[in-house]
Amino acid sequence: MSGKTKIVVLHTKEIIYTAFFAILGIVLIILLIYMFRPKDSSGEEKNTYIPGVYHSSMELGENTVDIEVVVDNNQIHSINMYHTSESVATMYPLMEPALETLAVQIYEKQSLEDITYSEENRYTSMLLLNTIEQALEKAKVPEAEDSSSDSGTVPEIIY
């Protein structure tokens, strides 16, 4: 046996730095693996809407009011009333303010659920919500019942 004793001096500062960078490197590798791993079909986010501009109409006496809803894959971008005659604006003055109030809530919630409206605009708001809902129904991605049927068919987008 050799009688020589070896003394190793470790500086605490160097050990802490080495441990910190080792942990940081491990976290970075885990993050890169998570970001670049292939996504399976069950984990992907499904589209709610077919992007486009959709219209729906409602009858008010002899006049028609058209509602336009613009959507992308998962978000409602705008809701507008168009082709409104002056008689509709005169006879139904709460129509536009009610639509603006509803639209703000729909943009925030991205849903027609739990939308609130004032008691004085109740019927107008209900009518507008039904018309918006009809337009969004046209925009929804159809549920695939059987993937073998309708393969290659693209839903029609209404402009």
DSSP file with accessible surface (Angstrom, degrees, kcal/mol):
  #  RESIDUE AA STRUCTURE BP1 BP2  ACC     N-H-->O    O-->H-N    N-H-->O    O-->H-N    TCO  KAPPA ALPHA  PHI   PSI    X-CA   Y-CA   Z-CA
    1    1 A M              0   0  239      0, 0.0     2,-0.3     0, 0.0     0, 0.0   0.000 360.0 360.0 360.0 145.8    0.0    0.0    0.0
    2    2 A S        -     0   0   92      1,-0.1     0, 0.0     2,-0.1     0, 0.0  -0.602 360.0-151.3 -89.0 141.9    1.0    3.4   -0.8
    3    3 A G        +     0   0   77     -2,-0.3     2,-0.5     2,-0.1    -1,-0.1   0.318  58.2 116.4 -96.2  10.6    1.2    5.8    2.1
    4    4 A K        -     0   0  181      2,-0.0     2,-0.4     1,-0.0    -2,-0.1  -0.686  51.7-153.9 -86.4 125.9    0.5    8.9    0.0
    5    5 A T        -     0   0  127     -2,-0.5     2,-0.5     2,-0.0    -2,-0.1  -0.826   5.1-148.1 -98.2 133.5   -2.7   10.7    1.0
    6    6 A K        -     0   0  191     -2,-0.4     2,-0.5     2,-0.0    -2,-0.0  -0.887   6.8-158.2-104.3 132.5   -4.5   12.8   -1.6
    7    7 A I        -     0   0  146     -2,-0.5     2,-0.5     2,-0.0    -2,-0.0  -0.930   3.1-161.2-111.3 126.5   -6.5   15.8   -0.6
    8    8 A V        -     0   0  117     -2,-0.5     2,-0.6     2,-0.0    -2,-0.0  -0.935   4.1-156.7-108.9 127.6   -9.2   17.1   -2.8
    9    9 A V        -     0   0  105     -2,-0.5     2,-0.5     2,-0.0    -2,-0.0  -0.905   9.0-171.6-107.4 120.4  -10.4   20.7   -2.3
   10   10 A L        -     0   0  124     -2,-0.6     2,-0.5     4,-0.0     3,-0.0  -0.957  16.1-141.0-112.0 128.5  -13.9   21.5   -3.5
   11   11 A H     >  -     0   0  105     -2,-0.5     4,-1.8     1,-0.1     3,-0.2  -0.739   7.9-142.4 -88.8 130.9  -15.0   25.1   -3.6
   12   12 A T  H  > S+     0   0  103     -2,-0.5     4,-2.4     1,-0.2     5,-0.2   0.879 100.0  58.0 -60.1 -38.4  -18.7   25.5   -2.5
   13   13 A K  H  > S+     0   0  140      1,-0.2     4,-2.3     2,-0.2    -1,-0.2   0.915 106.5  47.9 -60.7 -42.9  -19.2   28.2   -5.0
   14   14 A E  H  > S+     0   0  115     -3,-0.2     4,-2.4     1,-0.2    -1,-0.2   0.889 110.3  52.1 -67.9 -36.3  -18.2   25.9   -7.9
   15   15 A I  H  X S+     0   0   89     -4,-1.8     4,-2.5     2,-0.2     5,-0.2   0.926 109.9  48.7 -65.9 -42.7  -20.4   23.1   -6.7
   16   16 A I  H  X S+     0   0  103     -4,-2.4     4,-2.5     2,-0.2    -2,-0.2   0.937 112.6  47.8 -64.5 -45.1  -23.4   25.4   -6.6
   17   17 A Y  H  X S+     0   0  126     -4,-2.3     4,-2.5     2,-0.2     5,-0.2   0.927 112.6  49.1 -61.3 -44.1  -22.8   26.8  -10.1
   18   18 A T  H  X S+     0   0   96     -4,-2.4     4,-2.1     1,-0.2    -2,-0.2   0.933 112.6  47.2 -63.1 -43.2  -22.3   23.3  -11.5
   19   19 A A  H  X S+     0   0   49     -4,-2.5     4,-2.4     2,-0.2     5,-0.2   0.919 111.9  51.1 -65.2 -42.1  -25.5   22.0   -9.9
   20   20 A F  H  X S+     0   0  118     -4,-2.5     4,-2.5     1,-0.2    -2,-0.2   0.940 112.8  44.1 -61.7 -47.7  -27.5   25.1  -11.1
   21   21 A F  H  X S+     0   0  128     -4,-2.5     4,-2.4     1,-0.2    -1,-0.2   0.852 111.5  54.3 -70.3 -30.2  -26.3   24.7  -14.7
   22   22 A A  H  X S+     0   0   54     -4,-2.1     4,-2.2    -5,-0.2    -1,-0.2   0.942 111.4  44.8 -66.5 -44.0  -26.9   20.9  -14.6
   23   23 A I  H  X S+     0   0  109     -4,-2.4     4,-2.5     2,-0.2     5,-0.2   0.924 113.0  51.1 -65.5 -42.5  -30.5   21.5  -13.5
   24   24 A L  H  X S+     0   0   91     -4,-2.5     4,-2.3    -5,-0.2    -1,-0.2   0.913 109.8  50.5 -61.2 -41.0  -31.0   24.2  -16.1
   25   25 A G  H  X S+     0   0   29     -4,-2.4     4,-2.4     2,-0.2    -1,-0.2   0.910 110.0  49.6 -64.0 -41.1  -29.7   21.9  -18.8
   26   26 A I  H  X S+     0   0   99     -4,-2.2     4,-2.5     2,-0.2    -2,-0.2   0.930 111.3  48.9 -64.2 -43.9  -32.1   19.1  -17.8
   27   27 A V  H  X S+     0   0   83     -4,-2.5     4,-2.5     1,-0.2    -2,-0.2   0.916 111.0  50.9 -62.8 -40.5  -35.0   21.5  -17.8
   28   28 A L  H  X S+     0   0   97     -4,-2.3     4,-2.5    -5,-0.2    -2,-0.2   0.921 110.2  48.8 -63.6 -43.1  -34.0   22.8  -21.2
   29   29 A I  H  X S+     0   0  102     -4,-2.4     4,-2.4     2,-0.2     5,-0.2   0.934 112.0  48.7 -64.0 -42.8  -33.7   19.3  -22.6
   30   30 A I  H  X S+     0   0  104     -4,-2.5     4,-2.5     1,-0.2    -2,-0.2   0.925 111.7  50.0 -62.9 -43.0  -37.2   18.4  -21.2
   31   31 A L  H  X S+     0   0   87     -4,-2.5     4,-2.5     1,-0.2    -2,-0.2   0.927 110.8  48.7 -62.2 -43.8  -38.7   21.5  -22.7
   32   32 A L  H  X S+     0   0   78     -4,-2.5     4,-2.2     2,-0.2    -1,-0.2   0.903 111.4  49.8 -64.4 -41.2  -37.2   20.8  -26.1
   33   33 A I  H  X S+     0   0  111     -4,-2.4     4,-0.9    -5,-0.2    -1,-0.2   0.931 112.7  47.8 -62.5 -43.4  -38.5   17.3  -26.1
   34   34 A Y  H  < S+     0   0  140     -4,-2.5     3,-0.4    -5,-0.2    -2,-0.2   0.912 114.2  46.4 -64.2 -41.7  -42.0   18.5  -25.1
   35   35 A M  H  < S+     0   0  104     -4,-2.5    -1,-0.2     1,-0.2    -2,-0.2   0.878 119.8  36.7 -70.8 -37.8  -42.0   21.2  -27.8
   36   36 A F  H  < S+     0   0  155     -4,-2.2    -1,-0.2    -5,-0.2    -2,-0.2   0.345  84.8 116.1-104.6  10.4  -40.8   19.1  -30.7
   37   37 A R  S  < S-     0   0  104     -4,-0.9     2,-0.1    -3,-0.4    -3,-0.0  -0.456  76.5 -99.1 -74.4 149.3  -42.4   15.7  -30.0
   38   38 A P        -     0   0  120      0, 0.0     2,-0.4     0, 0.0    -1,-0.1  -0.458  36.1-127.2 -69.8 139.9  -44.9   14.6  -32.6
   39   39 A K        -     0   0  122     -2,-0.1     2,-0.1    -3,-0.1     5,-0.0  -0.729  16.7-137.2 -89.4 133.9  -48.5   15.3  -31.7
   40   40 A D    >>  -     0   0   90     -2,-0.4     3,-0.9     1,-0.1     4,-0.7  -0.478  25.7-109.8 -83.8 161.5  -50.9   12.4  -31.8
   41   41 A S  T 34 S+     0   0  101      1,-0.2     3,-0.3     2,-0.2    -1,-0.1   0.800 115.5  56.6 -65.8 -26.7  -54.4   13.0  -33.3
   42   42 A S  T 34 S+     0   0   97      1,-0.2    -1,-0.2     3,-0.0    -3,-0.0   0.791 106.0  50.5 -77.0 -22.6  -56.2   12.7  -30.0
   43   43 A G  T <4 S+     0   0   56     -3,-0.9    -1,-0.2     2,-0.1    -2,-0.2   0.587  87.1 102.8 -91.3  -9.6  -54.1   15.5  -28.4
   44   44 A E  S  < S-     0   0  108     -4,-0.7     2,-0.4    -3,-0.3    -3,-0.0  -0.443  80.3-108.5 -76.3 148.8  -54.6   18.1  -31.1
   45   45 A E        -     0   0  147     -2,-0.1     2,-0.3     1,-0.1    -1,-0.1  -0.587  35.5-133.7 -74.8 129.2  -57.0   20.9  -30.6
   46   46 A K        -     0   0  165     -2,-0.4     2,-0.2     1,-0.1    -1,-0.1  -0.605  19.0-110.2 -87.1 147.0  -60.0   20.5  -32.8
   47   47 A N        -     0   0   80     -2,-0.3    27,-0.2     1,-0.1    94,-0.1  -0.519  21.9-165.8 -73.8 139.4  -61.4   23.3  -34.8
   48   48 A T  S    S+     0   0   65     25,-1.7    93,-2.0    -2,-0.2     2,-0.3   0.833  70.6  26.1 -90.5 -39.5  -64.8   24.6  -33.7
   49   49 A Y  B    S-A  140   0A  18     24,-2.9    91,-0.2    91,-0.3    -1,-0.2  -0.858  73.9-119.4-125.0 158.5  -65.7   26.6  -36.8
   50   50 A I        -     0   0   29     89,-3.1    21,-0.2    -2,-0.3    23,-0.0  -0.877  49.7-109.8 -90.7 120.2  -64.9   26.6  -40.5
   51   51 A P  S    S+     0   0   57      0, 0.0     2,-0.3     0, 0.0    21,-0.2  -0.230  72.2  81.5 -56.2 137.3  -63.3   30.0  -41.1
   52   52 A G  E    S-B   71   0B  13     19,-2.2    19,-2.4   105,-0.1     2,-0.5  -0.966  78.9 -65.6 160.5-171.0  -65.4   32.4  -43.0
   53   53 A V  E     -B   70   0B  36    105,-0.3     2,-0.4    -2,-0.3    17,-0.2  -0.961  46.1-169.7-113.6 125.2  -68.2   34.9  -43.1
   54   54 A Y  E     -B   69   0B   3     15,-3.1    15,-3.2    -2,-0.5     2,-0.3  -0.921   3.8-157.3-122.6 143.9  -71.7   33.6  -42.2
   55   55 A H  E     +B   68   0B  35     -2,-0.4     2,-0.3    13,-0.2    13,-0.2  -0.881  11.7 175.6-120.7 150.3  -75.0   35.3  -42.5
   56   56 A S  E     -B   67   0B   5     11,-2.0    11,-3.5    -2,-0.3     2,-0.3  -0.981  15.1-149.3-148.2 148.9  -78.4   34.8  -40.9
   57   57 A S  E     -B   66   0B  58     -2,-0.3     2,-0.3     9,-0.2     9,-0.2  -0.861   6.2-163.8-121.9 155.7  -81.6   36.8  -41.2
   58   58 A M  E     -B   65   0B  14      7,-2.3     7,-2.8    -2,-0.3     2,-0.5  -0.988  20.6-126.8-136.0 145.4  -84.5   37.7  -39.0
   59   59 A E  E     -B   64   0B 127     -2,-0.3     2,-0.5     5,-0.2     5,-0.2  -0.789  20.1-177.2 -93.7 130.7  -87.9   39.0  -40.0
   60   60 A L  E >   -B   63   0B  15      3,-3.3     3,-2.2    -2,-0.5     2,-0.4  -0.863  65.9 -63.9-125.4  91.5  -89.2   42.2  -38.3
   61   61 A G  T 3  S-     0   0   69     -2,-0.5    -1,-0.0     1,-0.3     0, 0.0  -0.502 118.7 -15.5  67.3-121.2  -92.7   42.8  -39.7
   62   62 A E  T 3  S+     0   0  191     -2,-0.4    -1,-0.3    -3,-0.1     2,-0.3   0.491 126.3  81.7 -90.9  -5.0  -92.2   43.5  -43.4
   63   63 A N  E <   -B   60   0B  45     -3,-2.2    -3,-3.3    24,-0.0     2,-0.4  -0.690  65.9-143.2-105.3 157.0  -88.5   44.1  -43.0
   64   64 A T  E     -B   59   0B  53     -2,-0.3     2,-0.5    -5,-0.2    21,-0.3  -0.957   7.0-159.6-118.1 135.4  -85.5   41.8  -42.9
   65   65 A V  E     -B   58   0B   0     -7,-2.8    -7,-2.3    -2,-0.4     2,-0.4  -0.962  11.3-152.3-114.1 128.4  -82.4   42.3  -40.7
   66   66 A D  E     -BC  57  82B  29     16,-1.2    16,-2.2    -2,-0.5     2,-0.4  -0.853   3.7-158.6-104.1 135.7  -79.3   40.5  -41.7
   67   67 A I  E     -BC  56  81B   0    -11,-3.5   -11,-2.0    -2,-0.4     2,-0.5  -0.933   4.7-158.3-113.1 134.4  -76.6   39.5  -39.2
   68   68 A E  E     -BC  55  80B  50     12,-3.3    12,-2.7    -2,-0.4     2,-0.4  -0.950   6.3-170.6-115.3 128.6  -73.0   38.8  -40.3
   69   69 A V  E     -BC  54  79B   1    -15,-3.2   -15,-3.1    -2,-0.5     2,-0.5  -0.983   5.8-160.0-121.9 126.9  -70.7   36.7  -38.1
   70   70 A V  E     +BC  53  78B  38      8,-2.6     7,-3.1    -2,-0.4     8,-1.4  -0.928  20.5 169.8-108.9 125.1  -67.0   36.4  -39.0
   71   71 A V  E     -BC  52  76B   5    -19,-2.4   -19,-2.2    -2,-0.5     5,-0.2  -0.911  21.1-162.5-131.0 156.6  -65.1   33.4  -37.5
   72   72 A D        -     0   0   54      3,-2.4   -23,-0.2    -2,-0.3     3,-0.2  -0.459  60.3 -59.7-115.8-159.1  -61.8   31.6  -37.8
   73   73 A N  S    S-     0   0   69      1,-0.2   -24,-2.9    -2,-0.2   -25,-1.7   0.853 128.3  -2.3 -54.1 -43.3  -60.9   28.1  -36.6
   74   74 A N  S    S+     0   0   54    -26,-0.2     2,-0.4   -27,-0.2    -1,-0.2   0.225 118.6  72.1-135.1  13.6  -61.7   28.7  -32.9
   75   75 A Q        -     0   0   87     -3,-0.2    -3,-2.4   -26,-0.1     2,-0.6  -0.994  63.7-134.0-143.2 142.5  -62.7   32.3  -32.4
   76   76 A I  E     +C   71   0B   3     -2,-0.4    -5,-0.2    -5,-0.2     3,-0.1  -0.833  25.9 178.9 -90.9 121.4  -65.6   34.6  -33.2
   77   77 A H  E     -     0   0B  91     -7,-3.1     2,-0.3    -2,-0.6    -6,-0.2   0.855  56.4  -1.6 -95.4 -42.6  -64.1   37.8  -34.6
   78   78 A S  E     -C   70   0B  28     -8,-1.4    -8,-2.6     2,-0.0     2,-0.4  -0.999  44.5-162.0-153.4 152.2  -67.0   40.1  -35.4
   79   79 A I  E     +C   69   0B   5     -2,-0.3     2,-0.3   -10,-0.2   -10,-0.2  -0.990  26.3 170.3-133.4 120.9  -70.8   40.3  -35.4
   80   80 A N  E     -C   68   0B  70    -12,-2.7   -12,-3.3    -2,-0.4     2,-0.4  -0.955  30.6-136.9-134.0 154.6  -72.4   43.0  -37.5
   81   81 A M  E     +C   67   0B  29     -2,-0.3     2,-0.3   -14,-0.2   -14,-0.2  -0.899  34.6 171.0-106.1 134.2  -75.8   44.0  -38.6
   82   82 A Y  E     +C   66   0B  54    -16,-2.2   -16,-1.2    -2,-0.4     3,-0.1  -0.919  48.4  36.5-142.0 168.5  -76.1   45.1  -42.3
   83   83 A H  S    S+     0   0  143     -2,-0.3     2,-0.6     1,-0.2   -19,-0.2   0.872  73.3 163.2  55.8  39.4  -78.6   45.9  -45.0
   84   84 A T        -     0   0   46     -3,-0.2    -1,-0.2   -19,-0.1   -19,-0.1  -0.798  30.2-140.3 -90.7 125.2  -80.7   47.6  -42.4
   85   85 A S     >  -     0   0   46     -2,-0.6     4,-1.8   -21,-0.3     3,-0.3  -0.339  22.3-112.1 -78.7 164.0  -83.3   49.9  -43.8
   86   86 A E  H  > S+     0   0  170      1,-0.2     4,-2.2     2,-0.2     5,-0.2   0.836 116.7  60.3 -65.2 -31.3  -84.1   53.3  -42.2
   87   87 A S  H  > S+     0   0   51      2,-0.2     4,-2.9     1,-0.2     5,-0.2   0.888 104.6  48.8 -65.6 -36.0  -87.5   52.0  -41.2
   88   88 A V  H  > S+     0   0    1     -3,-0.3     4,-2.6     2,-0.2    -2,-0.2   0.933 111.6  49.0 -67.1 -44.2  -86.0   49.2  -39.1
   89   89 A A  H  < S+     0   0   51     -4,-1.8    -2,-0.2     1,-0.2    -1,-0.2   0.870 116.7  43.3 -63.0 -34.0  -83.6   51.7  -37.4
   90   90 A T  H  < S+     0   0  108     -4,-2.2    -2,-0.2    -5,-0.2    -1,-0.2   0.924 118.9  41.0 -76.9 -44.7  -86.6   54.0  -36.7
   91   91 A M  H  < S+     0   0  129     -4,-2.9    -2,-0.2     1,-0.3    -3,-0.2   0.795 126.2  33.8 -76.1 -28.9  -89.0   51.3  -35.6
   92   92 A Y    ><  +     0   0   82     -4,-2.6     3,-1.6    -5,-0.2     4,-0.4  -0.608  65.5 162.9-127.0  73.6  -86.5   49.3  -33.5
   93   93 A P  T 3  S+     0   0   90      0, 0.0     3,-0.2     0, 0.0    -1,-0.1   0.729  73.4  59.2 -69.9 -18.8  -84.0   51.9  -32.1
   94   94 A L  T 3> S+     0   0   70      1,-0.2     4,-2.1     2,-0.1     5,-0.2   0.504  81.8  89.3 -86.7  -1.5  -82.7   49.4  -29.4
   95   95 A M  H <> S+     0   0    7     -3,-1.6     4,-2.2    -7,-0.2    -1,-0.2   0.952  89.3  40.4 -62.6 -53.4  -81.5   46.9  -32.1
   96   96 A E  H  > S+     0   0  103     -4,-0.4     4,-2.5    -3,-0.2     5,-0.2   0.935 116.3  47.8 -67.2 -45.6  -78.0   48.3  -32.7
   97   97 A P  H  > S+     0   0   59      0, 0.0     4,-2.2     0, 0.0    -1,-0.2   0.908 113.0  50.4 -62.3 -36.3  -77.1   49.1  -29.0
   98   98 A A  H  X S+     0   0    1     -4,-2.1     4,-2.5     2,-0.2    -2,-0.2   0.919 110.4  49.3 -65.6 -41.5  -78.4   45.6  -28.0
   99   99 A L  H  X S+     0   0   10     -4,-2.2     4,-2.9    -5,-0.2    -1,-0.2   0.917 110.3  50.6 -64.3 -41.1  -76.3   44.0  -30.7
  100  100 A E  H  X S+     0   0  122     -4,-2.5     4,-2.0     2,-0.2    -1,-0.2   0.921 111.3  48.4 -63.3 -41.8  -73.2   45.9  -29.6
  101  101 A T  H  X S+     0   0   75     -4,-2.2     4,-1.5     1,-0.2    -2,-0.2   0.920 114.9  44.9 -64.4 -44.1  -73.7   44.9  -25.9
  102  102 A L  H  X S+     0   0    1     -4,-2.5     4,-2.6     1,-0.2    -2,-0.2   0.913 110.3  54.9 -65.5 -42.4  -74.2   41.2  -26.9
  103  103 A A  H  X S+     0   0    6     -4,-2.9     4,-2.8     1,-0.2     5,-0.2   0.900 104.6  53.4 -61.5 -40.9  -71.2   41.3  -29.3
  104  104 A V  H  X S+     0   0   77     -4,-2.0     4,-1.9     1,-0.2    -1,-0.2   0.931 112.1  45.1 -60.5 -44.0  -68.8   42.5  -26.5
  105  105 A Q  H  X S+     0   0   26     -4,-1.5     4,-2.7     1,-0.2     5,-0.3   0.902 112.4  51.0 -67.1 -39.6  -69.9   39.7  -24.3
  106  106 A I  H  X S+     0   0    0     -4,-2.6     4,-2.7     1,-0.2     5,-0.4   0.906 108.6  51.8 -66.3 -39.3  -69.6   37.1  -27.0
  107  107 A Y  H  < S+     0   0   79     -4,-2.8    -1,-0.2    -5,-0.2    -2,-0.2   0.910 113.6  44.9 -62.0 -41.1  -66.1   38.3  -28.0
  108  108 A E  H  < S+     0   0  148     -4,-1.9    -2,-0.2    -5,-0.2    -1,-0.2   0.931 125.3  30.3 -68.6 -46.2  -65.0   37.9  -24.3
  109  109 A K  H  < S-     0   0   90     -4,-2.7    -2,-0.2     2,-0.2    -1,-0.2   0.658  88.4-144.7 -88.6 -19.4  -66.6   34.5  -23.7
  110  110 A Q  S  < S+     0   0   50     -4,-2.7     2,-0.3    -5,-0.3    -3,-0.1   0.843  73.8  80.0  53.1  35.8  -66.4   33.1  -27.2
  111  111 A S  S    S-     0   0   36     -5,-0.4    -2,-0.2    -6,-0.2    -1,-0.2  -0.979  81.0-129.2-159.6 160.8  -69.7   31.4  -26.6
  112  112 A L  S >  S+     0   0   42     -2,-0.3     3,-0.7    -3,-0.1     2,-0.2   0.420  77.1 107.7 -95.6   1.8  -73.4   32.2  -26.5
  113  113 A E  T 3  S+     0   0  139      1,-0.2    -2,-0.1    -4,-0.1    -4,-0.0  -0.536  81.6  10.3 -81.3 146.2  -73.7   30.7  -23.0
  114  114 A D  T 3  S+     0   0  133      1,-0.2     2,-0.4    -2,-0.2    -1,-0.2   0.817  81.4 160.6  58.6  36.4  -74.3   32.9  -20.0
  115  115 A I    <   -     0   0   19     -3,-0.7     2,-0.3    -6,-0.0    -1,-0.2  -0.746  24.2-154.3 -86.2 130.9  -74.9   36.1  -22.0
  116  116 A T        +     0   0   97     -2,-0.4     2,-0.3   -14,-0.1   -11,-0.1  -0.794  16.0 175.1-107.9 151.5  -76.7   38.7  -19.9
  117  117 A Y        -     0   0   87     -2,-0.3     5,-0.1   -15,-0.0   -19,-0.0  -0.976  34.7 -93.3-149.9 158.5  -78.9   41.5  -21.2
  118  118 A S    >   -     0   0   54     -2,-0.3     3,-0.7     1,-0.1     7,-0.2  -0.298  32.2-117.6 -73.8 158.8  -81.1   44.2  -19.6
  119  119 A E  G >  S+     0   0  130      1,-0.2     3,-1.2     2,-0.2     4,-0.3   0.861 113.7  57.1 -64.5 -34.5  -84.7   43.7  -18.9
  120  120 A E  G 3  S+     0   0  154      1,-0.3    -1,-0.2     2,-0.1     4,-0.2   0.768 113.6  39.6 -71.5 -22.9  -85.7   46.5  -21.3
  121  121 A N  G <> S+     0   0   17     -3,-0.7     4,-3.1     1,-0.1     5,-0.3   0.149  82.8 116.9-106.6  18.4  -83.8   44.8  -24.2
  122  122 A R  H <> S+     0   0   81     -3,-1.2     4,-2.5     1,-0.2     5,-0.2   0.930  78.5  37.1 -56.9 -55.0  -84.9   41.3  -23.3
  123  123 A Y  H  > S+     0   0  159     -4,-0.3     4,-2.3     2,-0.2    -1,-0.2   0.908 118.5  49.7 -69.6 -39.4  -86.9   40.4  -26.5
  124  124 A T  H  > S+     0   0   32      2,-0.2     4,-2.5     1,-0.2    -1,-0.2   0.940 113.5  47.0 -62.3 -45.1  -84.6   42.3  -28.8
  125  125 A S  H  X S+     0   0    2     -4,-3.1     4,-2.9     1,-0.2    -2,-0.2   0.899 111.0  51.3 -65.1 -40.9  -81.6   40.5  -27.3
  126  126 A M  H  X S+     0   0   73     -4,-2.5     4,-2.2    -5,-0.3    -1,-0.2   0.915 111.0  48.6 -63.2 -41.9  -83.2   37.1  -27.4
  127  127 A L  H  X S+     0   0   66     -4,-2.3     4,-2.0     2,-0.2    -2,-0.2   0.930 113.4  46.8 -62.9 -44.8  -84.1   37.7  -31.1
  128  128 A L  H  X S+     0   0    0     -4,-2.5     4,-2.8     1,-0.2     5,-0.2   0.914 110.9  51.8 -65.0 -42.8  -80.5   38.8  -31.9
  129  129 A L  H  X S+     0   0   24     -4,-2.9     4,-2.6     1,-0.2    -1,-0.2   0.901 108.9  50.9 -61.8 -40.5  -79.0   35.8  -30.0
  130  130 A N  H  X S+     0   0   83     -4,-2.2     4,-2.0     2,-0.2    -1,-0.2   0.908 111.9  47.2 -63.0 -40.2  -81.2   33.4  -31.9
  131  131 A T  H  X S+     0   0    4     -4,-2.0     4,-1.9     2,-0.2    -2,-0.2   0.915 112.6  48.5 -68.8 -41.2  -80.1   34.9  -35.2
  132  132 A I  H  X S+     0   0    0     -4,-2.8     4,-2.5     1,-0.2    -2,-0.2   0.917 109.9  53.3 -63.1 -40.9  -76.4   34.9  -34.2
  133  133 A E  H  X S+     0   0   92     -4,-2.6     4,-2.2    -5,-0.2    -2,-0.2   0.904 106.0  53.0 -62.2 -39.7  -76.8   31.2  -33.1
  134  134 A Q  H  X S+     0   0  101     -4,-2.0     4,-1.4     2,-0.2    -1,-0.2   0.915 110.2  47.8 -61.6 -42.1  -78.2   30.3  -36.5
  135  135 A A  H  X S+     0   0    0     -4,-1.9     4,-1.2     1,-0.2    -2,-0.2   0.916 111.7  49.8 -65.9 -40.2  -75.2   31.9  -38.2
  136  136 A L  H  X S+     0   0    7     -4,-2.5     4,-1.3     1,-0.2    -1,-0.2   0.831 104.3  58.9 -69.3 -30.8  -72.8   30.1  -35.8
  137  137 A E  H  < S+     0   0  104     -4,-2.2     3,-0.3     1,-0.2    -1,-0.2   0.886 104.8  50.7 -63.3 -36.9  -74.5   26.8  -36.5
  138  138 A K  H  < S+     0   0   99     -4,-1.4    -1,-0.2     1,-0.2    -2,-0.2   0.821 111.8  49.1 -66.6 -31.4  -73.7   27.2  -40.2
  139  139 A A  H  < S+     0   0    0     -4,-1.2   -89,-3.1    -5,-0.1    -1,-0.2   0.670  86.2 109.5 -84.0 -18.3  -70.1   27.9  -39.2
  140  140 A K  B  < S-A   49   0A  93     -4,-1.3   -91,-0.3    -3,-0.3   -92,-0.1  -0.277  77.1-111.2 -65.2 145.1  -69.6   24.9  -37.0
  141  141 A V        -     0   0   51    -93,-2.0    -1,-0.1   -94,-0.1     2,-0.1  -0.588  39.0-116.7 -72.0 126.4  -67.4   22.0  -38.1
  142  142 A P        -     0   0   83      0, 0.0     2,-0.3     0, 0.0    -1,-0.1  -0.419  26.8-113.1 -67.4 141.9  -69.7   19.0  -38.8
  143  143 A E        -     0   0  161     -2,-0.1     2,-0.7     1,-0.1    -3,-0.0  -0.582  28.9-123.0 -73.9 131.8  -69.1   16.0  -36.5
  144  144 A A        +     0   0   90     -2,-0.3     3,-0.2     1,-0.2    -1,-0.1  -0.675  32.4 176.0 -81.1 112.3  -67.7   13.1  -38.5
  145  145 A E  S    S+     0   0  190     -2,-0.7     2,-0.4     1,-0.3    -1,-0.2   0.893  77.9  10.7 -80.5 -44.0  -70.0   10.1  -38.1
  146  146 A D    >   -     0   0   85      3,-0.1     3,-0.6     1,-0.1    -1,-0.3  -0.946  63.8-157.3-138.8 116.3  -68.2    7.8  -40.5
  147  147 A S  T 3  S+     0   0  104     -2,-0.4    -1,-0.1     1,-0.2    -2,-0.0   0.749  91.6  61.4 -69.0 -21.3  -64.8    8.8  -41.8
  148  148 A S  T >  S+     0   0   82      2,-0.1     3,-0.7     3,-0.1    -1,-0.2   0.862  97.7  65.3 -74.3 -33.4  -65.2    6.5  -44.9
  149  149 A S  T <  S+     0   0   57     -3,-0.6    -3,-0.1     1,-0.2     3,-0.1  -0.584 107.2  18.2 -86.0 153.9  -68.3    8.4  -46.1
  150  150 A D  T >  S+     0   0  131      1,-0.2     3,-1.5    -2,-0.2     2,-0.3   0.723  82.2 161.9  62.6  20.0  -68.0   12.0  -47.3
  151  151 A S  T <   +     0   0   94     -3,-0.7    -1,-0.2     1,-0.2     3,-0.1  -0.586  68.2  17.1 -72.1 133.0  -64.2   11.7  -47.6
  152  152 A G  T 3  S+     0   0   81     -2,-0.3     2,-0.4     1,-0.3    -1,-0.2   0.405  94.5 126.3  88.5  -3.6  -62.9   14.4  -49.8
  153  153 A T    <   -     0   0   92     -3,-1.5    -1,-0.3     0, 0.0     0, 0.0  -0.748  45.8-155.5 -90.7 133.9  -66.0   16.6  -49.4
  154  154 A V        -     0   0  124     -2,-0.4     3,-0.1    -3,-0.1    -3,-0.0  -0.914  22.2-114.8-108.1 129.8  -65.4   20.1  -48.2
  155  155 A P        -     0   0   60      0, 0.0     2,-0.3     0, 0.0   -14,-0.0  -0.322  36.9-107.3 -61.5 145.8  -68.3   21.9  -46.4
  156  156 A E        -     0   0  166      1,-0.0     2,-0.5     2,-0.0     0, 0.0  -0.563  26.2-143.5 -78.3 133.3  -69.6   24.9  -48.3
  157  157 A I        -     0   0   49     -2,-0.3     2,-0.5    -3,-0.1  -103,-0.1  -0.861  12.7-140.2 -98.7 128.8  -68.6   28.3  -46.9
  158  158 A I              0   0   63     -2,-0.5  -105,-0.3   -20,-0.1   -20,-0.0  -0.774 360.0 360.0 -93.0 125.4  -71.3   31.0  -47.3
  159  159 A Y              0   0  183     -2,-0.5  -105,-0.1  -107,-0.1  -104,-0.0  -0.813 360.0 360.0-109.8 360.0  -70.1   34.4  -48.2
